[in-house]
Amino acid sequence: MPPVSEPQGAKSLTIGELAAAGGVGVETIRFYQRRDLLRTPARGGGIRHYDRADVRRLRFIRQAQAAGFTLEEIRELLELDAGEDRSRARELAKARIEALDAKIADLQRAQDALRRLARECAEGSAGPCPILSSFDV
């Protein structure tokens, strides 16, 4: 991964500061570096210095993970960001949307079942709570 040049006058960050800015631990930064998702800058004065581009990349990785992309897919997206293959980026996004839609539908079914359970087991009703039957669809 080529080094990212830092704009003149921009503050460099230590690995701890980068981790804090991205809301992760230092070991997560190192893990991403081993997976070639983040660059490993050369040491300057015994300390590795990161810049705002590294913060941006780290935040993207975290957001992509939250959207359900695998680390391999994230690596591909990062590579696509530097290229012109818009159709592949669109293809990855559409596939992720389909997976999220399926997950949302599953969660909706679970929510509906829990609502039935809460309704059927309301206070004041006599007899046992029909737990198993409330999840029958």
Disulfide bonds with the S-S distance in Angstrom:
Cys121-Cys129 1.25
